[in-house]
Amino acid sequence: MAVSFDLNCTRCDRLAEYLCEIRARFPDYHARPVPTFGDTPSRFLIVGLAPGLHGANATGQPFTGDHAGILLYRSLFEAGFSSHPDAVAAGNALALTNCRITNAVRCLPPANKPLGIEVTRCNEYLAQELEQVSRPGLVLALGTVAHRAVLKAIDQKQSAFPFRHGSEYDVLQGLRLLSSYHCSRYNTQTGRLTELMFREVIGRAAQYLKTC
């Protein structure tokens, strides 16, 4: 079943109005809901928070063109999931192997902080994306919001699978959830998440997919 993602989705009034403002300010930006990027079919799905103003919101490709993408794509390249170590713009010939990248919220939120209702309204898209993960498969959630969104999308209790950096759970038959602090500028510059910590998580993902 194809994922019924809507590039013109306006389910969330606040986000739709904000994107209209952004398109007026930055007419060359994508400034619309951002589709999932990567290989189909795939056993590895990465779920972030939401598009960044000058990143995916500008390029139309998750984690492309912003600081968080630097560490993510470099780590994916080192682990064999990406054809290039960086992604500065959409359409730059970068390809993912057995890996897809999406966000819990597909639209740019003001101050990069989606409301709970916006996460909920976007959750159907995430649920459909999760259904497409080949089994046995792995989901990597970047941050608490993404972690909780994944659990909601598969109808699992939040209390049964608490978030912590490096947590790893079998949440459904054939589906494992691995979580990490988000590779945002804030987390990496404050030292909450080091490059070594993040590369270790990606390495664990690669090892799991090789051996399961």
VMD Tcl script that draws the C-alpha trace (Angstrom):
set ca {
  {0.00 0.00 0.00}
  {1.42 3.37 -1.00}
  {1.82 6.01 1.70}
  {-0.93 8.57 1.18}
  {1.18 11.58 2.01}
  {-0.37 14.88 0.92}
  {2.10 17.54 -0.22}
  {-0.69 20.11 0.12}
  {-1.89 19.00 3.54}
  {-3.48 21.79 5.62}
  {-4.79 19.76 8.57}
  {-3.16 22.12 11.07}
  {-4.39 25.70 10.69}
  {-1.47 27.20 12.64}
  {1.15 25.40 10.55}
  {-0.62 26.09 7.24}
  {-0.81 29.80 8.04}
  {2.82 29.87 9.12}
  {3.94 28.20 5.90}
  {2.04 30.82 3.90}
  {4.04 33.48 5.72}
  {7.28 31.62 5.06}
  {6.54 31.26 1.34}
  {5.99 35.01 1.15}
  {9.30 35.69 2.93}
  {11.28 33.00 1.10}
  {9.63 32.41 -2.30}
  {12.39 30.00 -3.38}
  {11.84 27.70 -0.40}
  {9.86 24.45 -0.52}
  {7.77 25.73 2.44}
  {5.23 22.90 2.33}
  {4.86 19.53 4.03}
  {8.09 17.57 3.56}
  {7.84 14.02 2.17}
  {9.85 11.06 3.37}
  {13.22 10.56 1.67}
  {15.03 7.32 0.98}
  {15.00 3.77 -0.30}
  {11.86 1.69 -0.91}
  {11.46 -0.94 0.41}
  {13.57 -0.40 3.50}
  {14.16 -2.05 6.87}
  {15.43 1.12 8.57}
  {13.28 4.20 9.22}
  {14.66 7.31 10.92}
  {12.12 9.68 12.51}
  {13.07 13.24 13.39}
  {11.06 16.07 14.92}
  {10.06 18.48 12.13}
  {11.62 20.36 9.20}
  {14.02 23.19 10.04}
  {13.38 26.68 8.66}
  {16.50 26.82 6.49}
  {16.89 23.06 6.21}
  {14.20 20.66 5.02}
  {11.64 23.46 4.86}
  {13.88 25.11 2.28}
  {14.99 22.01 0.36}
  {11.99 19.71 0.65}
  {14.22 16.83 1.84}
  {14.50 15.74 5.50}
  {17.62 16.88 7.36}
  {19.07 18.46 4.22}
  {20.81 21.81 4.45}
  {20.83 22.22 8.23}
  {23.20 21.55 11.10}
  {21.43 18.40 12.29}
  {21.85 16.84 8.87}
  {25.62 17.21 8.97}
  {26.03 14.64 11.74}
  {23.17 12.44 10.54}
  {24.28 12.00 6.93}
  {27.95 11.66 7.87}
  {27.09 8.89 10.32}
  {24.82 7.16 7.80}
  {27.58 7.28 5.19}
  {30.11 5.74 7.59}
  {27.65 2.94 8.40}
  {26.95 2.21 4.74}
  {23.43 3.61 4.51}
  {24.22 6.70 2.42}
  {26.08 7.25 -0.84}
  {27.54 10.59 0.31}
  {28.65 11.96 3.69}
  {26.70 15.20 3.34}
  {23.43 16.56 2.00}
  {23.42 20.29 1.42}
  {20.50 20.41 -1.01}
  {17.79 18.21 -2.43}
  {18.55 16.53 -5.72}
  {22.31 16.35 -5.09}
  {22.51 12.69 -6.18}
  {22.64 11.46 -2.58}
  {20.95 8.09 -2.25}
  {20.09 6.01 0.80}
  {20.33 2.22 0.90}
  {17.82 0.24 2.98}
  {17.03 3.45 4.85}
  {14.34 6.12 4.87}
  {14.10 9.43 6.76}
  {10.96 11.25 7.85}
  {9.67 13.50 10.64}
  {7.00 13.21 13.32}
  {5.59 16.51 12.00}
  {5.92 17.15 8.27}
  {5.52 20.96 8.39}
  {7.79 23.64 9.81}
  {6.43 24.71 13.24}
  {7.01 28.19 14.71}
  {10.10 28.20 16.95}
  {10.60 24.55 15.92}
  {8.03 23.53 18.54}
  {4.97 21.65 17.25}
  {1.89 21.49 19.43}
  {0.66 18.15 20.70}
  {-2.41 18.32 18.49}
  {-0.17 18.89 15.46}
  {1.85 15.78 16.26}
  {-1.42 13.87 16.57}
  {-2.83 15.14 13.27}
  {0.35 14.17 11.46}
  {0.54 10.79 13.13}
  {-1.48 9.04 10.44}
  {1.27 9.75 7.91}
  {3.83 8.29 10.30}
  {1.66 5.22 10.93}
  {1.44 4.57 7.21}
  {5.20 5.00 6.90}
  {5.80 2.51 9.70}
  {3.62 -0.05 7.97}
  {6.03 0.07 5.04}
  {9.10 -0.89 7.11}
  {10.18 -4.34 5.96}
  {10.35 -6.91 8.76}
  {12.46 -7.53 10.68}
  {12.98 -3.79 10.78}
  {14.28 -0.97 12.92}
  {13.01 2.51 13.71}
  {15.40 5.16 15.04}
  {13.59 7.96 16.88}
  {15.53 11.20 17.27}
  {14.30 12.86 20.44}
  {11.39 12.45 22.83}
  {8.72 13.81 20.49}
  {9.68 11.38 17.73}
  {9.91 8.49 20.20}
  {6.41 9.15 21.52}
  {5.02 9.73 18.02}
  {6.26 6.31 16.91}
  {4.64 4.61 19.90}
  {1.38 6.45 19.25}
  {1.46 5.46 15.59}
  {1.70 1.76 16.47}
  {-0.77 2.04 19.36}
  {1.65 1.19 22.15}
  {1.59 2.58 25.69}
  {4.10 5.36 26.30}
  {4.73 4.18 29.88}
  {5.79 0.74 28.69}
  {8.63 2.12 26.58}
  {10.16 5.22 28.25}
  {12.53 7.41 26.26}
  {16.19 7.64 27.09}
  {19.23 8.02 24.90}
  {20.18 4.60 23.60}
  {16.95 2.90 24.70}
  {16.04 -0.11 22.59}
  {12.76 -2.00 22.61}
  {10.98 -4.65 20.57}
  {7.69 -2.75 20.18}
  {5.98 -5.05 17.69}
  {6.77 -8.46 16.28}
  {9.63 -7.85 13.88}
  {9.95 -4.15 14.72}
  {12.52 -2.67 17.08}
  {12.59 0.93 18.32}
  {15.99 2.49 19.02}
  {16.07 6.06 20.33}
  {18.65 8.83 20.56}
  {18.87 12.44 21.56}
  {18.11 14.54 18.50}
  {21.23 15.54 16.56}
  {20.26 19.22 16.75}
  {22.73 22.08 17.05}
  {21.56 22.69 20.63}
  {22.26 19.12 21.75}
  {25.63 18.82 20.02}
  {26.93 22.24 21.06}
  {25.95 21.76 24.70}
  {27.57 18.33 24.75}
  {24.35 16.54 25.58}
  {24.96 14.53 22.43}
  {28.50 13.99 21.19}
  {29.44 12.81 17.72}
  {30.77 9.60 19.25}
  {27.48 8.96 21.06}
  {25.50 9.43 17.88}
  {27.81 7.36 15.70}
  {27.53 4.58 18.27}
  {23.73 4.59 17.95}
  {23.91 4.43 14.14}
  {26.45 1.64 14.47}
  {24.07 -0.30 16.70}
  {21.35 0.13 14.08}
  {23.65 -1.18 11.36}
  {24.72 -4.16 13.47}
  {21.14 -5.07 14.31}
  {20.07 -5.01 10.68}
  {23.02 -7.18 9.70}
  {22.35 -9.85 12.31}
  {18.58 -10.00 12.80}
}
mol new
graphics top color blue
foreach p $ca { graphics top sphere $p radius 0.5 }
foreach p [lrange $ca 0 end-1] q [lrange $ca 1 end] { graphics top cylinder $p $q radius 0.2 }
display resetview
